[in-house]
Amino acid sequence: MSPHPIENPLVRHARQVLLLVAAFAAALVATAVPAGAAGTVTVTFTAEAATYLGQNVYVVGSAPELGAWDPARAVTLSPADYPRWRAAVALPGDTVMQYKYIKKNPSGAVTWKSTPDRAFVTPPTGTASRNDSWR
């Protein structure tokens, strides 16, 4: 004998929907990033900057992944789409980042962009982009 011998089709449908919603909620909880445990975010830095042959553009900043303000450890941007220089950097999610661009001459001399440091908060996961110019 069935547990519900005379079950209304609408009730059966509602029960199935509730089961699907519960399964969906369980899947969301299983894949959610716990509070305080943000993931990694790929941030693409793009700087529009004119340079001369041999001069390169870098991004440097507060995070260790951005060199911790050390120009020797700064991230090199690619000139493949000159005058737009780009690099993708894996950074911790949900974190305040400060950064700025520098230019390095072939002699090793470093020119810091004279504007104040830039800042943003990385999203908890996924990707982000920063589009700036050297003017």
Contacts in CASP RR format, 6 or more apart in sequence:
PFRMAT RR
TARGET T0000
AUTHOR 0000-0000-0000
METHOD contacts of the structure
MODEL  1
MSPHPIENPLVRHARQVLLLVAAFAAALVATAVPAGAAGTVTVTFTAEAA
TYLGQNVYVVGSAPELGAWDPARAVTLSPADYPRWRAAVALPGDTVMQYK
YIKKNPSGAVTWKSTPDRAFVTPPTGTASRNDSWR
4 11 0 8 1.000
33 39 0 8 1.000
33 124 0 8 1.000
33 125 0 8 1.000
36 94 0 8 1.000
38 92 0 8 1.000
38 93 0 8 1.000
38 94 0 8 1.000
38 95 0 8 1.000
38 122 0 8 1.000
38 124 0 8 1.000
38 125 0 8 1.000
39 92 0 8 1.000
39 93 0 8 1.000
39 94 0 8 1.000
39 124 0 8 1.000
39 125 0 8 1.000
40 90 0 8 1.000
40 91 0 8 1.000
40 92 0 8 1.000
40 93 0 8 1.000
40 125 0 8 1.000
41 90 0 8 1.000
41 91 0 8 1.000
41 92 0 8 1.000
41 93 0 8 1.000
41 122 0 8 1.000
41 123 0 8 1.000
41 124 0 8 1.000
41 125 0 8 1.000
41 126 0 8 1.000
41 127 0 8 1.000
41 128 0 8 1.000
42 88 0 8 1.000
42 89 0 8 1.000
42 90 0 8 1.000
42 91 0 8 1.000
42 126 0 8 1.000
42 127 0 8 1.000
42 128 0 8 1.000
43 88 0 8 1.000
43 89 0 8 1.000
43 90 0 8 1.000
43 91 0 8 1.000
43 97 0 8 1.000
43 122 0 8 1.000
43 127 0 8 1.000
43 128 0 8 1.000
43 129 0 8 1.000
43 130 0 8 1.000
44 86 0 8 1.000
44 87 0 8 1.000
44 88 0 8 1.000
44 89 0 8 1.000
44 127 0 8 1.000
44 128 0 8 1.000
44 129 0 8 1.000
44 130 0 8 1.000
45 59 0 8 1.000
45 75 0 8 1.000
45 77 0 8 1.000
45 86 0 8 1.000
45 87 0 8 1.000
45 88 0 8 1.000
45 89 0 8 1.000
45 99 0 8 1.000
45 129 0 8 1.000
45 130 0 8 1.000
45 132 0 8 1.000
46 77 0 8 1.000
46 84 0 8 1.000
46 85 0 8 1.000
46 86 0 8 1.000
46 129 0 8 1.000
46 130 0 8 1.000
46 131 0 8 1.000
46 132 0 8 1.000
47 57 0 8 1.000
47 59 0 8 1.000
47 77 0 8 1.000
47 84 0 8 1.000
47 85 0 8 1.000
47 101 0 8 1.000
47 132 0 8 1.000
47 133 0 8 1.000
47 134 0 8 1.000
48 83 0 8 1.000
48 84 0 8 1.000
48 85 0 8 1.000
48 132 0 8 1.000
48 133 0 8 1.000
48 134 0 8 1.000
49 57 0 8 1.000
49 83 0 8 1.000
49 85 0 8 1.000
49 101 0 8 1.000
49 103 0 8 1.000
49 133 0 8 1.000
49 134 0 8 1.000
50 83 0 8 1.000
50 134 0 8 1.000
51 57 0 8 1.000
51 79 0 8 1.000
51 83 0 8 1.000
51 103 0 8 1.000
54 105 0 8 1.000
54 106 0 8 1.000
55 103 0 8 1.000
55 104 0 8 1.000
55 105 0 8 1.000
55 106 0 8 1.000
56 76 0 8 1.000
56 77 0 8 1.000
56 79 0 8 1.000
56 85 0 8 1.000
56 103 0 8 1.000
56 104 0 8 1.000
57 77 0 8 1.000
57 79 0 8 1.000
57 85 0 8 1.000
57 101 0 8 1.000
57 102 0 8 1.000
57 103 0 8 1.000
57 134 0 8 1.000
58 71 0 8 1.000
58 74 0 8 1.000
58 75 0 8 1.000
58 76 0 8 1.000
58 77 0 8 1.000
58 101 0 8 1.000
58 102 0 8 1.000
58 103 0 8 1.000
58 104 0 8 1.000
59 66 0 8 1.000
59 74 0 8 1.000
59 75 0 8 1.000
59 77 0 8 1.000
59 87 0 8 1.000
59 89 0 8 1.000
59 99 0 8 1.000
59 100 0 8 1.000
59 101 0 8 1.000
59 102 0 8 1.000
60 66 0 8 1.000
60 67 0 8 1.000
60 69 0 8 1.000
60 70 0 8 1.000
60 71 0 8 1.000
60 73 0 8 1.000
60 74 0 8 1.000
60 75 0 8 1.000
60 99 0 8 1.000
60 100 0 8 1.000
60 101 0 8 1.000
60 102 0 8 1.000
61 67 0 8 1.000
61 68 0 8 1.000
61 69 0 8 1.000
61 74 0 8 1.000
61 97 0 8 1.000
61 98 0 8 1.000
61 99 0 8 1.000
61 100 0 8 1.000
61 117 0 8 1.000
62 68 0 8 1.000
62 69 0 8 1.000
62 96 0 8 1.000
62 97 0 8 1.000
62 98 0 8 1.000
62 99 0 8 1.000
63 91 0 8 1.000
63 92 0 8 1.000
63 95 0 8 1.000
63 97 0 8 1.000
65 75 0 8 1.000
65 89 0 8 1.000
65 90 0 8 1.000
65 91 0 8 1.000
65 92 0 8 1.000
66 74 0 8 1.000
66 75 0 8 1.000
66 89 0 8 1.000
66 91 0 8 1.000
66 97 0 8 1.000
66 99 0 8 1.000
67 73 0 8 1.000
67 74 0 8 1.000
67 75 0 8 1.000
71 102 0 8 1.000
71 104 0 8 1.000
71 110 0 8 1.000
74 102 0 8 1.000
75 87 0 8 1.000
75 89 0 8 1.000
76 87 0 8 1.000
77 85 0 8 1.000
77 86 0 8 1.000
77 87 0 8 1.000
77 101 0 8 1.000
78 85 0 8 1.000
78 86 0 8 1.000
78 87 0 8 1.000
79 85 0 8 1.000
80 86 0 8 1.000
91 97 0 8 1.000
91 122 0 8 1.000
92 122 0 8 1.000
93 122 0 8 1.000
93 123 0 8 1.000
93 124 0 8 1.000
93 125 0 8 1.000
94 121 0 8 1.000
94 122 0 8 1.000
94 123 0 8 1.000
94 124 0 8 1.000
95 121 0 8 1.000
95 122 0 8 1.000
96 119 0 8 1.000
96 120 0 8 1.000
96 121 0 8 1.000
97 119 0 8 1.000
97 120 0 8 1.000
97 121 0 8 1.000
97 122 0 8 1.000
98 117 0 8 1.000
98 118 0 8 1.000
98 119 0 8 1.000
99 117 0 8 1.000
99 118 0 8 1.000
99 119 0 8 1.000
99 130 0 8 1.000
100 112 0 8 1.000
100 113 0 8 1.000
100 115 0 8 1.000
100 117 0 8 1.000
100 118 0 8 1.000
101 113 0 8 1.000
101 132 0 8 1.000
101 134 0 8 1.000
102 110 0 8 1.000
102 111 0 8 1.000
102 112 0 8 1.000
102 113 0 8 1.000
103 110 0 8 1.000
103 111 0 8 1.000
103 134 0 8 1.000
104 110 0 8 1.000
104 111 0 8 1.000
105 111 0 8 1.000
113 134 0 8 1.000
118 130 0 8 1.000
118 132 0 8 1.000
120 128 0 8 1.000
120 130 0 8 1.000
122 128 0 8 1.000
END
